[in-house]
Amino acid sequence: MTKETESPSFEETLSELETIVNEMENGDLPLNKALEKFERGIALSRQGQQSLESAEQKVKILLSNQGEETLQTLPESEQP
């Protein structure tokens, strides 16, 4: 795959989404630009969600291969 057709990493997606949120919170964008940013933000959010779901699926497969059938929820004290 070329660099142009590769999907950005989860971290790159999150970084761009954070930038968009900051720009929109500033409130200085004209309506049409704000709508464009919102649309891009929705697309990035969906892409990030897909990345997370894919990672979760991989973890489930790895755990299944090791004989563990389910993911365990972290205790609240250990959650970020």
N, C-alpha and C positions, 0 to 999 in steps of 0.2 A: 504494500500500500504506500502511496505517496503521502507526504506530510499534509497536503491539501485535502485529501479524502479521509484521513484518520479523524476519529472522534477525539475531541479534547479529553484530557484526563478528568477524573472527578474533581481533583483539586483545582484545575484550570476552570472548570465549569462553575465551581463554588466561588472562586475568586471573581469571575466575571459577573456572577449574580450579585455578589456583595457590592461591586462597583455600581451596578445598575440601581440597586436599592439606595445606595448613598446619593446618587445623582437625583433620583426621584424624590427622596426625602428633602433634598435641598429646596425643591419647589421652584426652581428657576427655569424649568423647561417649558417651551411652548406646548400646547396641547397635542399637536401631531407628533412631536418628538417624545413626549411622555407616553403616548399610546404605543409608539414604536418600541420604546424601552420596556414597557409593560409586556408587550407581545414577546419580545426577546427573553424577558425574565421568565415568562410562563414556559417557553420552550426549554430554557436552561433548567428550570425546576423539574420538568418532566424527564429530561436527559439525566439529571442527577438521581432522580428516583429510580430510573431504569438501571443505572450503574449500581445503586445500592441493592436493588432486587437481584441483580446478577451476582453480586458478591455474596449475598445471603444464600443464593442457590448453590454456589460453589462450596460454601462452608457446609451446607447441609449434605452435599454429596461426599465431601471429605469425611465428615462425621459418620455418615452411613457406612462408608468403606472401612471405618475403624470400629464398627459395631455399635456406635451410639446413634440412636434413632432420632433424637430431638435436640434442638438447641435449648440451652438453659439460660434463663433470664438472670442477668447480673443482679446481685443484691443492691438495693438502693444506695448503700454506702460506697459501692464501687462504680456507680454509673457516673459518666462525665457530666 
